[in-house]
């Protein structure tokens, strides 16, 4: 009509001519959906890689092609270690007390005992662990990296102070453990020499074995029979320390003023020497080149070999000699800040990638399940728990009196009741305090050696009392 505005009809969208919109990236499987699967990890293993490796190992086992070579054993130990650890970390309550480390160590031991691991895999793991001795590669990297990461003043004070809670704790644990065992009817002599002392003797290789040899010579018994008596408390004492260390890690999260999160005492970072600060900043920023990381790894191995040489010359255990050499290198500023930064990276890599595979290998090759179960009598269990609790509790109290972090000193004391170097790894992993490895080695190696030596002297003086 005249005078009316023409009404404009809406233009229909030209769907045919417009290009189809891409689906949202979140809905596409390839490659974004696949990448999400790859980024989902079991431990450090991407899920697709985990499934592929599991299938390959199954086929190789069925074909009888499992060999103790490096690539195969890396696959086996990584799969086993991180699978067991992942199960432990997902368990309610237990995950808060170090179940990852406990499962990675003791589940494979049980699997071997009940014949649930194929014999060829078991034999290959044992051979690989024995002949490569990669436990000491791990300890070398952890010790050197953690020492290079410490402030020089804190390092000096820490090494001097740690002997006090360790010594007081050892004496208190010896008294309380012996008293508890005696009250339970085990007898003072048997409790002290065959339960309490083995717990603090420094593990199997440096503790239970020399202790059993000395006992056998003094008491006129077969060394194998004596070893069978002293080994179970070593195993169960280490398990108790692992559980308690994991519990302390949980306590530290609730009461942060009691812990330095791996530092033995306050280090006043604002007052740190510039070389330490520079090295830490360089490592944290990811500026360390690959050649420096490789050089730091070789430096750790070199210090360990120097420790082996010291062992042959003066009889000092190689890890302890390496520990003192690393401390001297740090105090004398023999290692540049750049190389220290490389040492931090090696330390973190080894801690993240090797801990659970190492514990799995230890569980298969060095942790006899039947010996562990042999200690599970009520009287033995109560005596062992009383000993370890006193050792750690004394460390906590004395550490606090010395203005050290009490949780850290208690954890170091716990390592004195561990299964040697393997126990140190498990205890510190459960506690998430791997930076304490240098002090743990003091507790295990030096504390264990002194325990064995003094005990044999006392037993010789007392004579062959009945056991």
Secondary structure by P-SEA (a helix, b strand, c coil): ccccccccccccccccccccccccccccccaaaaaaaaacccccccaaaaaaaaaaaaaaaaaccccccaaaaaaaaaaaaaaaaaaaaacccccccaaaaaaaccaaaaaaaaccccaaaaaaaaaaaaaacaaaaaaaaaaaaaaaaccaaaaaaaaaaaaaaaaaaaaaaaaaaaaaaaaacccaaaaaaccccccccccccccaaaaaaaaaaaacccaaaaaaaaaaaaaaaaaaaaaaaaaaaaaaaacccccccccccccccccccaaaaaaaaaaaaccccaaaaaaaaaaaaaaaaaaaaaaaaccccaaaaaaaaaaaaaaaccccaaaaaaaaaaaaaaacccaaaaaaaaaaccccaaaaaaaccaaaaaaaaaaaaaaaaaaaaaaaaacccaaaaaaaaaaaacccaaaaaaaaaaaccccaaaaaaaacaaaaaaaaaaaaaaaaaaccccc
